[in-house]
Amino acid sequence: MLRNGSSEQGSCIMSEPVTIERLERALAIAAYVVVQHGPQYAPLYNRLDEELAAMRERENTVGRAKRLLETYGGPSLALAAG
């Protein structure tokens, strides 16, 4: 039996959401693995780095959108009325 209670390896369920902090930690671990064990692990490092950059960009976009809405009176504003 696996840690998540499943008896099948292929049905692993993530118990925690993916966050920037978790991706940063995973990237640091991947960096260690690449340095200690060689460049064959670079694709893992690269994938995590790309996912982290994408997540940061999404958060940045949401933040920018919120700031823009605040300048127009908040998220409940009827933009089409103007």
N, C-alpha and C positions, 0 to 999 in steps of 0.2 A: 504494500500500500504506500502511496506517495504522501508527501506532507499535506497536500490539499485534500486528502481523503479519497482521492481517486485511485483506482487500481490500474488505470491505463496511463502510460507515459504520455501519449499524444493529446490528452485532454486536460493539460495543465491550465488552470484559471488564475489570472493575476488577481491578487487580493488587495493590491493598493494601486491607486491611479499613477500614471506616469506624470511626474512633475519635473520642473527644471532642476530642482535639487537632486532628484534621483538620477536624472540623465548626467548631471555634472559628476556625481559620484561614480557612475558606471563608466564615464569617459576617463576619469582618473585611473580606475582599475584597468581599463583597456590600455591606457598609456603605459602603465606598469608592465602589463603582459607583453606589449610590443617591445619595450626596452629590454625586458628580461629574457624573452623567449623568441624574439625575432620578427621580421617583417611579414611573415605569413599571417600574422594576426592583424595587420594593418587594415584590411577591409572591415573588420569589426569596429576598430577605432574610427575609421572614416564614416561608417554608417551612424554611429552614435553622435559624432560631431555634426553630421548633417541634420539629424533629428533634433539635436539641441538648438542649432541655429534656426531651424524651422519653427520650433516651439517659441523661441524668443521673438521671432518675427511676428508670429500670431499674437502673442501677448502685447507686443509693441503696437500692432495694428488696432487691437481692441482699446488700448489706452489712448491712442490718438483719436479714435472715433468717439470715445467718451468725452475727451476734452473738447472736440468740435461741437458735440451736442450741447455741452454746458454753455458754450458761447451763444447758442441759439435758444437757450431757455430750458434745456433738459431733455431727457429721452422721451417724454410724453408729448413733445411738440408735434403739432401737425404741420409738417414741412410743406405740404401741398397747398396749404391755405394762404401762403404768402406770395 
